[in-house]
Amino acid sequence: MLKIKSILVSLLALGAMASCSTNELEGEDTRTGADLDVAYMSLRITLPTQKASTRAAGTSTEKNPTGREGDVNSLYVITFDKDQKLVHHSRKNPVIVLGSGDLALQASGNQGTTEAILVSASTKYLLVVVNPGTLLETRLKALTAGALYNDINMAIVNSLASNSKPETLVGEIADPADSGKGFTMINAGSYDVSGDKWNQGCLLDVETNVISVDGTTIKDEAAAKDEAEKVGNRATLKIERLAAKVEVAVKSSGPDVLPEGATFEFGGWTLDYYNSTFYPFAEKSTTKATHTAAFYENSFYTEDPNFTAPGHTTGIVLNEVKNRAPFVTWKAKSETLTPVFEYCIENTMADADQKFGAATRVVIKGKYAPKDFTLGNDWFSFGGINYPTLANLQLAYSTAGTTIKAKADELGIPVITNMKAEELIKDKSGRVVGVKATMNGASYTFNAKGGVVLATGGFGANPEMVKKYNPKIDERFKTTDAPGTTGEALYMAERAGAQLVNMGYIQTYPICDPISGVIELIADARFDGAIMLNQEGKRFVEELQRRDVLSEAILKQTGGYCWVLWNDKIGSISNTVKEHPTEYEAFTKQGIMATCDDLKCVADFTKIPFDSLKGTIDRVSSMTGKGNDKDFNHRSGLLDMTQGKYYVIKAVPSVHHTMGGVRINEKAQALTAEGKAIPGLWAAGEVTGVTHGTNRLGGNAYTDIIVFGRIAGKAAAEAAK
């Protein structure tokens, strides 16, 4: 893999506040009405600057701003009373707007001070916004006295325009253009080191820094202003930027971890997942890991108040990282930290989502070839062996079971089938030392000197369990999984003290047999141009979307199914009919697939209105070529379907992979809710729940099984010695 030399997350520099003119009072105190409510406050503002890395050495640094990133164009000063209601002096607007010239920088270069600012004597909290974007600025200018802090801290939605790049959404808070508003910056919030926690919200308590004119000790405005500007009376304010800046550099010598003889070619990098909905003043929470207070102060999750539960999708935009320019901009290779960067909005979803599946991430593409293989050519890997063709791999896979059985016989390891495990056995110390099982009405006990490895798969074949953890996946779904994946081992592990995590994350496969639920491999022609139609004969989704997106779209159609249609031209590319002759024969006999010479035959078989079907085919054929699909932006490009023999098959979604299961660590040890390892219990494969996040990538299950299966097996064998 690539070694990322530096990922730079910057907090853009800022400015501060200013004074206003004063009317000095002389002689007897004759003030009446609003003039009795007079106070001053001054600030010392700490600007964002480069500091030491808080992560692994050499992997992350914070940099000083460059170019227009540090410009201060406007400063909005908002004061609140004890009830967090906006309060202001009658001679001032509710929101005080200052300019870039109101900051007096200190010699250190990272701090600024303001002259005293006229405020209400009832001021207790302060909020500063620098360079607000268009949407936030409109909200600030509309504020009136009595407005609540929450009136400002509402969701800002910056919708993604049709066919635009997701990264353009960041423009609301990161606008480095010469004519732009600049980068939005806010109060940094405060961390309670003694309590090892973040204080909620971004409001700064300035009650002790507000100097009121009382007519006695502080006789007039001039005295209040002078007193407020004394060093000890200034309110101290830290500023942070809402935008993150990411830079990636690649070692000139290439990756450090390449196997001997392997080759790699860097192909660019980009960001994936963007926020389009965010709160300007989100709350901070500490990470789940145990670290020092100093670590927490620099390492935290930022959460929107309404995004507290895992699984939210509002405001998250997927960049669809595939080679489909212009929608994805791939950044060029840089061997030094040159200005090759990307801005993004900070992640503000619940912390579980930040760790599993929705956090903005750096995606790197490239070409890799193992020893004796040519860079750019296809190759396939299984069991640690590389194969030049898919046929070679399929042959190896088909014989693997026989090979494993023969090896087990050679080693004297008994393999027992049709037996059901019922309960894990623990000794007095709490160590797992065996399994209770049943077969044909008889009970058996297996004692395990080293411990037990759970490798029982998921629970995709247990519809009640699936619906329990994800009610959206109901009785309409069949399953692609083996009948034995019923999840009982998960409950066994739970009763033994193991924590079950991510149980609601269940992946469906969209194109499956309506009768058996198995995957229709013959319909993989959709990857090469086949289209998906509803019963009305209309396309309803881009055919190359993610599995969960396609499944949800299909269920919204009449009958909860779709038709996959392709012609000879597409068939000559995909070759699925020739590669899956058994499927072709079986699905045809079932009456869910037909081969037709013309569209009239397709319409008769599917009961789709002919005029609607022909209209769709004509429109598809008029938009052939990459980038021409005006309806769903088919990323590979549509193909002409007006002529040729046609193939059509009915399809429904099925449960395919359950991401949830037993919580494990890097040693494959089963863990309790407190994160403690259960002695003698390991787990590997789909029975675990921490490997794939919210939506497994195709093919990754093999890696999961092999890696953690080997780790668990070696650990159990070592424990048995």
Number of C-alpha atoms within 10 A of each C-alpha: 12 17 14 17 17 18 19 20 19 24 26 29 25 35 33 31 29 23 17 12 8 12 9 9 14 11 7 9 13 10 12 8 7 11 14 17 18 23 27 27 30 29 25 24 25 22 23 25 18 14 10 10 14 16 12 8 9 11 14 19 19 20 17 15 18 12 9 17 21 20 20 23 19 23 27 21 19 24 27 27 20 13 11 18 20 23 26 26 21 16 12 13 15 23 21 20 17 20 17 17 13 19 24 17 18 11 8 7 10 16 21 22 25 21 22 27 24 28 26 27 22 19 27 22 22 21 20 25 26 32 27 25 19 13 13 21 14 11 16 18 14 11 17 15 16 16 16 17 21 11 14 17 18 19 20 17 15 17 14 14 10 6 11 12 15 25 24 17 23 21 22 22 26 28 20 18 13 10 8 14 22 27 29 30 27 24 21 21 21 19 18 11 13 7 9 14 16 18 15 13 17 21 23 21 19 21 17 12 22 27 27 27 22 17 14 8 10 17 17 23 23 17 17 23 24 16 22 25 23 11 12 10 18 23 22 16 25 18 23 22 25 22 23 19 20 20 24 27 21 19 15 10 7 16 17 10 10 15 11 8 10 15 18 17 14 17 13 17 22 22 24 20 23 24 27 22 21 26 18 22 26 24 18 24 19 20 14 11 7 9 11 10 17 12 14 22 19 13 16 15 22 20 22 21 20 15 17 15 12 14 18 14 12 12 19 20 20 14 18 16 19 12 13 17 12 11 17 20 19 20 17 15 17 17 14 14 15 11 10 14 17 18 22 25 24 22 24 27 30 23 23 18 21 18 13 17 16 25 21 21 14 15 12 18 16 13 12 20 19 17 13 10 17 13 16 12 10 13 18 14 14 15 12 7 9 16 17 13 12 13 11 14 18 14 10 16 14 10 10 14 11 11 13 11 14 13 12 13 12 9 9 9 11 9 8 6 7 9 13 16 19 17 18 22 20 17 9 6 7 13 17 24 19 21 19 15 16 14 12 8 6 8 13 15 15 14 14 16 15 20 24 24 21 22 18 20 25 28 32 28 21 19 18 16 16 25 15 13 15 14 12 13 22 14 11 13 22 25 24 22 22 14 11 16 18 20 21 20 24 23 17 18 26 19 12 20 17 26 21 23 17 23 20 20 22 23 21 27 23 26 30 27 23 19 12 11 21 21 22 22 16 22 27 17 23 19 14 21 26 25 29 26 24 22 19 16 23 19 20 18 18 18 24 19 14 15 21 16 16 22 22 16 18 25 17 12 15 11 11 18 23 27 24 21 24 25 25 15 18 24 20 13 12 20 15 18 19 13 12 14 12 12 18 21 12 12 19 15 11 11 11 18 23 20 17 18 13 15 20 15 15 21 18 12 17 20 12 19 15 18 13 15 21 17 13 18 21 14 16 21 17 16 18 18 15 14 16 17 20 11 13 15 18 23 21 20 16 23 21 20 26 17 14 16 16 22 24 24 26 24 25 27 32 27 27 26 23 29 27 26 32 31 27 28 17 9 13 26 26 30 24 19 12 8 13 14 20 19 18 23 28 31 31 29 25 27 26 32 25 19 21 20 18 23 18 18 12 8 8 11 16 13 13 17 19 16 14 24 20 14 18 24 18 12 20 21 12 10 12 12 7
